[in-house]
Amino acid sequence: MPTATTEMHHDQARGLDALPAGEALVRLWRGQCAAAATVETALPGIEAASQRIATALKAGGRLAYVGAGSSALMAMADALELPGTYGIDPDRILMFMAGGLPAGTRMEGAGEDDEDAGTRAADALRPGDAAIAVTASGSTPYVIGFARRARAAGVTVIGIANNAGAALFGCSDVAVCLPTPPELVAGSTRMGAGTAQKIALNLLSTLAAIRLGHVLDGMMVNLVADNDKLRARARGIVAALAGVPASAAEAALATHRGAVKPAVLGALGATAGEAERLLAATEGNLRAAIARFTTTGGERRDPTTNQGSKT
């Protein structure tokens, strides 16, 4: 069996430990850049995967992430950001890691060899869910077991791996191949492979959020503002999109309990009922809701006084 690229020795690794620190650092940096560049070849797969994930979430399904080792950590970083950044219910985001999620700084390594454990873990999913399976080698038994069982159960499986022809792709509905070069430290896939995985995950989940209507003009209009920084961001988003002063934006956010989408409509003059109906009619797409409101008109209200008048 040929050696997987992720286990090969990089041709620039010879003598790496004998180089001056600055020269070694340049080689390491170039390795990261080369790995990142491979993501471009996977853009069609990432685009297709984002559509499948958006479709699953829009239909009420859940999104699971599964991986082992550093690949699982890349996946977990993406999973943990979605509820706050895009307002996706945390109960609809699931995380599975070989050996269990780490406590402190220790990761259990042997769990990745347990294919049966991955198979059992996938039983938590149901038809209509989507799963993102990440493994640098593309052959990790735990991840393979999970992906195979999940797909058989009617779950949409997105497979992300760094070796062409990876076994994972045979268990996936959409394959995302990131053909990163060998690592400067052979087998240390937290480096180049992990960098490419994180970029791909960033792109995939962000494009899915855009498809779900959670981004408007580059602003996160479905964020959960649970600290001062995010409350200020929410206020700025409402002010920018509605073209109102910060005080009016804050008043609209207070009326709508911090929810940005209805607050924007409220700041534009929509009543609370109108905002709710518009967002329901447009499946939460704020751009479409604004267009419909400004086209049809409605009972305009001053968001600072809550006084209305017919147009």
C-alpha positions as CSV (number, residue, x, y, z in Angstrom):
1,M,0.0,0.0,0.0
2,P,1.5,3.4,-1.0
3,T,2.4,5.8,1.8
4,A,-0.2,8.5,2.4
5,T,0.9,12.0,1.6
6,T,0.2,13.0,5.1
7,E,2.8,10.5,6.3
8,M,5.5,11.4,3.7
9,H,8.7,13.4,4.4
10,H,8.8,16.9,2.9
11,D,11.7,17.6,0.6
12,Q,12.5,20.8,2.6
13,A,12.6,19.0,5.9
14,R,16.1,17.7,5.7
15,G,18.4,19.7,8.0
16,L,15.5,21.7,9.3
17,D,16.7,21.2,12.9
18,A,20.2,22.4,12.0
19,L,19.0,25.7,10.4
20,P,19.2,29.1,12.1
21,A,15.8,29.8,13.7
22,G,14.9,32.4,11.2
23,E,15.5,30.2,8.2
24,A,13.6,27.3,9.8
25,L,10.7,29.6,10.4
26,V,10.6,30.7,6.8
27,R,10.4,27.0,5.7
28,L,7.6,26.3,8.2
29,W,5.7,29.4,7.0
30,R,6.0,28.4,3.3
31,G,4.7,25.0,4.2
32,Q,1.6,26.6,5.8
33,C,1.1,28.8,2.7
34,A,1.4,25.8,0.3
35,A,-1.2,23.9,2.4
36,A,-3.6,26.8,2.4
37,A,-3.3,27.2,-1.3
38,T,-4.7,23.7,-1.9
39,V,-8.1,24.7,-0.6
40,E,-8.8,26.5,-3.9
41,T,-8.9,23.1,-5.6
42,A,-11.7,22.0,-3.2
43,L,-14.0,25.0,-3.7
44,P,-16.5,23.1,-5.9
45,G,-16.9,20.5,-3.2
46,I,-17.1,23.1,-0.5
47,E,-19.9,24.9,-2.4
48,A,-21.8,21.7,-2.9
49,A,-21.4,20.8,0.8
50,S,-22.6,24.2,2.0
51,Q,-25.8,23.8,0.0
52,R,-26.4,20.3,1.5
53,I,-25.9,21.7,5.0
54,A,-28.1,24.7,4.5
55,T,-30.8,22.5,3.1
56,A,-30.6,20.2,6.1
57,L,-30.7,23.1,8.7
58,K,-33.5,24.9,6.9
59,A,-35.6,21.7,7.0
60,G,-35.1,21.3,10.7
61,G,-32.2,18.9,10.7
62,R,-29.1,19.0,12.9
63,L,-25.5,19.5,12.0
64,A,-22.9,17.1,13.4
65,Y,-19.1,17.3,13.3
66,V,-16.9,14.2,13.8
67,G,-13.2,13.7,13.8
68,A,-10.2,12.5,15.7
69,G,-7.1,14.2,17.1
70,S,-6.2,17.6,15.6
71,S,-8.8,17.2,12.9
72,A,-11.5,17.0,15.6
73,L,-10.2,20.1,17.2
74,M,-10.5,22.0,13.9
75,A,-14.0,20.7,13.6
76,M,-14.9,21.6,17.2
77,A,-13.6,25.2,16.8
78,D,-16.0,25.6,13.9
79,A,-18.9,24.0,15.7
80,L,-18.6,26.1,18.8
81,E,-18.8,29.3,16.8
82,L,-22.0,28.7,14.9
83,P,-24.5,29.4,17.7
84,G,-23.1,32.8,18.7
85,T,-22.1,34.0,15.3
86,Y,-25.1,32.9,13.3
87,G,-27.8,32.2,16.0
88,I,-28.1,28.5,15.2
89,D,-29.6,26.7,18.2
90,P,-26.8,25.0,20.1
91,D,-29.0,21.9,20.5
92,R,-28.9,21.5,16.7
93,I,-25.0,21.4,16.6
94,L,-23.4,18.1,17.7
95,M,-19.8,17.2,18.2
96,F,-18.3,13.7,18.2
97,M,-14.6,13.1,18.8
98,A,-12.8,9.8,19.0
99,G,-12.0,9.0,22.6
100,G,-14.4,11.8,23.8
101,L,-13.9,15.5,24.0
102,P,-10.7,16.4,25.9
103,A,-10.6,17.5,29.5
104,G,-7.8,20.0,30.0
105,T,-4.9,19.5,27.7
106,R,-5.0,15.7,27.3
107,M,-6.4,14.0,24.3
108,E,-7.1,10.2,24.3
109,G,-5.3,8.8,21.2
110,A,-6.3,5.2,21.1
111,G,-10.0,6.0,20.5
112,E,-9.4,6.8,16.8
113,D,-8.7,3.1,16.1
114,D,-12.2,2.1,17.4
115,E,-14.4,1.8,14.3
116,D,-17.2,0.3,16.4
117,A,-17.3,3.3,18.7
118,G,-17.7,5.5,15.7
119,T,-20.5,3.4,14.4
120,R,-22.3,3.5,17.8
121,A,-21.8,7.3,18.0
122,A,-23.6,7.8,14.7
123,D,-26.7,6.2,16.1
124,A,-27.4,9.5,17.7
125,L,-28.2,11.0,14.3
126,R,-31.4,10.7,12.3
127,P,-32.5,11.1,8.7
128,G,-32.4,14.7,7.6
129,D,-29.4,15.5,9.7
130,A,-26.0,16.5,8.1
131,A,-22.6,15.5,9.3
132,I,-19.1,16.9,8.6
133,A,-16.5,14.1,9.0
134,V,-12.9,15.4,9.1
135,T,-9.7,13.2,9.1
136,A,-6.4,14.2,7.6
137,S,-5.5,10.6,6.5
138,G,-9.1,9.9,5.4
139,S,-8.8,6.4,6.8
140,T,-9.3,6.9,10.6
141,P,-11.4,4.0,11.7
142,Y,-13.6,5.9,14.2
143,V,-14.5,8.5,11.6
144,I,-15.0,5.8,8.9
145,G,-17.4,3.9,11.2
146,F,-19.3,7.0,12.0
147,A,-19.6,8.2,8.4
148,R,-20.6,4.8,7.1
149,R,-23.4,4.3,9.7
150,A,-24.6,7.9,9.4
151,R,-24.9,7.7,5.6
152,A,-26.8,4.4,5.8
153,A,-29.3,6.0,8.2
154,G,-30.1,8.8,5.7
155,V,-27.7,11.5,7.1
156,T,-26.0,13.7,4.5
157,V,-22.2,13.1,5.0
158,I,-19.6,15.7,4.0
159,G,-16.1,14.1,4.0
160,I,-13.0,16.3,4.4
161,A,-9.6,14.6,4.1
162,N,-6.1,15.5,2.9
163,N,-5.3,12.4,0.8
164,A,-6.7,11.8,-2.7
165,G,-8.7,8.6,-2.9
166,A,-9.3,8.5,0.8
167,A,-11.6,5.8,2.1
168,L,-13.7,8.5,3.8
169,F,-14.8,9.7,0.4
170,G,-16.5,6.4,-0.3
171,C,-18.7,6.9,2.8
172,S,-19.6,10.5,1.9
173,D,-22.2,12.3,-0.2
174,V,-19.9,15.2,-0.9
175,A,-16.1,14.8,-0.9
176,V,-13.8,17.7,0.0
177,C,-10.2,16.8,-0.8
178,L,-7.5,19.1,0.4
179,P,-4.3,17.7,-1.2
180,T,-1.8,19.3,1.2
181,P,1.9,18.6,0.7
182,P,3.8,16.4,3.2
183,E,4.3,18.1,6.6
184,L,7.6,19.8,7.5
185,V,7.4,17.6,10.6
186,A,6.3,14.3,9.0
187,G,2.9,13.2,10.2
188,S,2.2,16.4,12.2
189,T,-1.1,17.1,10.5
190,R,-2.0,19.8,13.0
191,M,0.2,21.9,10.8
192,G,-0.5,22.1,7.1
193,A,-3.3,19.7,6.9
194,G,-5.0,21.3,9.9
195,T,-4.6,24.8,8.5
196,A,-6.3,23.7,5.2
197,Q,-9.0,21.9,7.2
198,K,-9.8,25.0,9.2
199,I,-9.9,27.2,6.1
200,A,-12.3,24.8,4.4
201,L,-14.5,24.6,7.5
202,N,-14.6,28.4,7.8
203,L,-15.6,28.7,4.2
204,L,-18.2,25.8,4.3
205,S,-20.0,27.0,7.4
206,T,-19.9,30.7,6.4
207,L,-21.3,30.0,3.0
208,A,-24.1,27.8,4.6
209,A,-24.9,30.7,6.9
210,I,-25.1,33.1,4.0
211,R,-27.5,30.7,2.2
212,L,-29.6,30.6,5.4
213,G,-29.9,34.4,5.3
214,H,-27.8,35.0,8.4
215,V,-25.4,37.4,6.6
216,L,-26.3,40.7,4.9
217,D,-23.7,42.9,3.3
218,G,-21.0,41.1,5.3
219,M,-22.8,41.6,8.6
220,M,-23.9,38.8,11.0
221,V,-27.6,39.7,11.3
222,N,-28.4,36.6,13.4
223,L,-25.8,36.9,16.0
224,V,-26.4,36.3,19.7
225,A,-25.3,39.4,21.5
226,D,-24.4,38.1,24.9
227,N,-21.6,40.5,25.9
228,D,-20.8,44.2,25.6
229,K,-18.7,43.9,22.5
230,L,-21.5,42.0,20.7
231,R,-24.2,44.3,21.9
232,A,-22.3,47.2,20.4
233,R,-21.9,45.2,17.2
234,A,-25.6,44.5,17.0
235,R,-26.4,48.2,17.6
236,G,-24.0,49.1,14.8
237,I,-25.5,46.6,12.4
238,V,-29.1,47.9,13.0
239,A,-27.9,51.5,12.7
240,A,-26.1,50.7,9.4
241,L,-28.8,48.7,7.8
242,A,-31.7,50.9,8.8
243,G,-29.9,54.2,8.4
244,V,-30.8,55.3,11.9
245,P,-28.9,56.8,14.9
246,A,-27.4,54.5,17.5
247,S,-30.1,55.5,20.0
248,A,-32.9,54.4,17.6
249,A,-31.0,51.2,16.9
250,E,-30.7,50.5,20.6
251,A,-34.4,51.2,21.1
252,A,-35.3,48.8,18.3
253,L,-33.1,46.1,19.7
254,A,-34.7,46.5,23.2
255,T,-38.2,46.1,21.6
256,H,-37.1,42.9,19.9
257,R,-35.1,41.4,22.8
258,G,-31.8,41.9,21.1
259,A,-32.7,40.1,17.8
260,V,-31.1,42.0,15.0
261,K,-33.3,40.9,12.1
262,P,-36.6,42.2,13.5
263,A,-34.8,45.1,15.1
264,V,-33.7,46.3,11.6
265,L,-37.3,46.1,10.3
266,G,-38.5,47.8,13.4
267,A,-36.0,50.6,13.0
268,L,-37.2,51.0,9.4
269,G,-40.7,51.5,10.8
270,A,-42.3,48.0,10.8
271,T,-44.5,47.0,13.8
272,A,-43.4,44.0,15.8
273,G,-46.2,42.0,14.1
274,E,-45.1,43.1,10.7
275,A,-41.5,42.2,11.3
276,E,-42.4,38.8,12.5
277,R,-44.7,38.1,9.5
278,L,-42.1,39.4,7.0
279,L,-39.3,37.3,8.4
280,A,-41.6,34.2,8.4
281,A,-42.7,34.9,4.8
282,T,-39.1,35.2,3.7
283,E,-37.7,32.3,5.7
284,G,-35.6,34.6,7.8
285,N,-33.9,36.4,4.8
286,L,-33.6,39.9,6.0
287,R,-32.7,41.4,2.6
288,A,-35.9,39.9,1.1
289,A,-37.9,41.1,4.2
290,I,-36.7,44.6,3.8
291,A,-37.4,44.6,0.1
292,R,-41.0,43.4,0.7
293,F,-41.6,45.9,3.5
294,T,-40.3,48.9,1.5
295,T,-42.3,47.8,-1.5
296,T,-45.6,47.1,0.2
297,G,-45.4,49.7,3.0
298,G,-47.2,49.2,6.3
299,E,-47.8,50.8,9.6
300,R,-44.7,53.0,10.0
301,R,-43.5,53.5,13.6
302,D,-40.9,55.8,15.1
303,P,-38.6,53.3,16.8
304,T,-37.7,55.9,19.5
305,T,-41.3,56.6,20.5
306,N,-43.1,53.5,19.3
307,Q,-45.8,55.8,17.7
308,G,-47.3,54.6,14.4
309,S,-48.9,56.1,11.4
310,K,-50.3,54.7,8.2
311,T,-48.5,55.2,4.9
